């Protein structure tokens, strides 16, 4: 079972290890959504013991997306397919950050992306 306390960074981790620039109050406001986003993408009962720091880094990256809407993707193109969103797409940007930190660790669900 995934323990969200294990993958939840504190502000000191965010500022000192991740080197984030979001204020502590914005960090606190975005943290719950960021942890939920990472948790959703992890395999249930995954052994995270060797991946705690990478999970925290992914959470920090998503905190920055949630706390700073200008960092969200508003359109994307893949081959002949192009999509533009009326609202800024949180999911595509957060997916990219989760893959960045956790993609090759064999702890993510497969086939769950948009």
C-alpha positions in Angstrom: 0.0 0.0 0.0 1.3 3.4 -0.9 1.8 5.7 2.1 1.3 9.2 1.0 3.3 10.5 4.0 6.4 8.8 2.5 6.2 10.6 -0.8 5.1 14.0 0.6 8.0 16.5 0.6 8.1 19.3 3.1 9.0 22.9 2.2 12.6 22.4 3.2 13.0 19.5 0.7 11.3 21.6 -2.0 13.5 24.6 -1.4 16.8 22.9 -0.6 16.8 19.7 -2.7 14.4 20.5 -5.6 15.5 24.2 -5.6 11.9 25.4 -6.1 10.9 29.0 -6.1 7.2 28.9 -5.1 6.4 30.6 -1.8 5.8 28.4 1.3 2.1 29.3 1.4 1.6 28.5 -2.4 3.6 25.2 -1.8 1.3 24.3 1.1 -1.8 25.1 -1.0 -0.7 23.0 -4.0 0.8 20.1 -2.1 -2.3 18.0 -1.6 -3.2 18.0 -5.3 0.4 17.3 -6.3 0.7 14.2 -4.0 -2.7 12.9 -5.2 -1.5 13.3 -8.9 1.6 11.2 -8.3 -0.2 8.7 -6.1 -2.8 8.2 -8.8 -0.1 7.2 -11.3 1.7 4.7 -9.1 1.0 1.0 -9.1 -1.0 0.1 -6.0 1.2 -1.8 -3.5 4.3 -0.7 -5.4 7.5 -1.0 -3.3 8.6 2.6 -3.2 11.5 2.1 -0.7 14.1 2.9 -3.4 12.1 5.6 -5.1 11.0 7.9 -2.3 13.3 10.8 -3.3 12.2 10.5 -7.0 8.6 10.5 -5.9 9.1 13.6 -3.9 10.9 15.3 -6.8 7.8 14.5 -9.0 5.5 15.9 -6.4 7.6 19.1 -6.3 7.5 19.5 -10.0 3.7 19.2 -10.0 3.5 21.7 -7.1 5.1 24.2 -9.4 2.5 23.4 -12.1 -0.4 23.8 -9.7 1.0 26.9 -8.0 2.0 28.6 -11.3 -0.7 28.3 -14.1 1.7 29.8 -16.6 3.7 26.6 -16.6 0.7 24.5 -17.8 0.4 23.3 -21.4 -2.4 24.9 -23.4 -1.9 22.9 -26.6 0.1 20.0 -28.0 0.9 18.4 -31.3 1.9 14.8 -32.1 2.3 14.0 -35.8 -0.8 15.1 -37.6 -2.8 15.5 -34.4 -3.0 18.9 -32.8 -5.1 19.9 -29.8 -5.7 23.3 -28.2 -7.5 23.6 -24.8 -9.9 26.2 -23.7 -8.5 25.8 -20.2 -4.9 25.1 -19.5 -4.3 21.4 -19.4 -2.9 20.3 -16.1 -3.0 16.6 -16.9 -0.5 16.7 -19.8 2.0 18.8 -18.0 1.8 16.7 -14.8 2.1 13.5 -16.9 5.4 14.8 -18.4 6.8 15.6 -14.9 5.8 12.2 -13.5 7.4 10.5 -16.4 10.5 12.6 -16.1 11.2 11.5 -12.5 9.6 8.1 -12.4 9.3 6.8 -15.9 12.0 4.1 -15.9 11.5 2.9 -12.3 8.8 0.2 -13.0 6.4 1.7 -10.4 3.9 3.5 -12.7 0.7 2.2 -14.0 0.7 1.6 -17.7 -2.0 2.6 -20.1 -3.5 5.2 -17.7 -2.3 8.3 -19.6 -4.9 10.4 -21.3 
